[in-house]
Amino acid sequence: MNPEQNAATTNDLLQLAKSFASKAGDFESGIQGLTIHVRNAPTEPLHCIYTLSLAVVLQGSKELLQDNDVTYCNAGQAMLTTFDLPVISHVSEASRHTPFVALILKLDYSLILQCCAELKLPKPPKDMKFQALSSYDVDNGLLDSLKRLLMLEQQPSLKAGLLPLIEKEIVVRLLDSPHGMHIRHMAAQGSPNGNVLKVVTWLKQNYSQAIGMNELAEQAHMSASTFRQHFKALTGTSPLQYLKTLRLQEARDQMLVNGVDATLASNLVGYESSSQFSREYSRLFGLPPQKDIQRLRQVHQV
């Protein structure tokens, strides 16, 4: 790894990202799944769910808390999330003169499986400690491929032909990086992780349905106690708490983005009791629904 070369490529990518985002906010790049995030000041800790994705910090710093473990991601580092995780996230270093800038690329699970099969990669050791969230210094090859991916929006005649090739290159580079073992662990077919991943995918699509622990365990082909153990090891929380977080996060998004009131939001995500919804919402986010949404809107206006 050449630090000077990495710094030069990071700066090139930073300038390119700034051409898409001239102010604080979250911006689409024109490339599906690739977004640019800019903050002009440190942010308050925010509850959110990180999906299967790669984040590269180009300037500033970010901290994430997951199951009492803190992950730091500074400029020049890549953070990989291989499993949908409830986390508490905040930008820790940013200013108007030197804003926090990051790229986030959502990853395609089927493409990861395809690359693992084509490369004939062995399964990771059974005793390996899996990390659903990992952060490492990013290498120049990955930075360069992200730069070429972002540049495709300015090259419409090449976009259709090169986009799938660069996306595949990024996955192959990740598999060959320090993140690689964690991706392969997540993608191992028939493993407990794979079975839990299927349940998580189902929960994301059916979070408003009433479902119990035994039914979830059956989907994972495990006993309830074994399922709970594997689920908590991967996500840092119990299956039912994970489902609750999914519902509350979705309700928050419905109120913030679509302007629905708390009663309708609670019904949409599967709550039968508005008072229970309000109690659990306040416990997770620190404020009752209406006050929390008011606070978030004030923050987004700054």
Summary of the structure (lengths in Angstrom):
residues: 302
radius of gyration: 20.0
end to end distance: 39.0
largest distance: 57.8
contacts: 934
relative contact order: 0.11
helix: 52%
strand: 20%
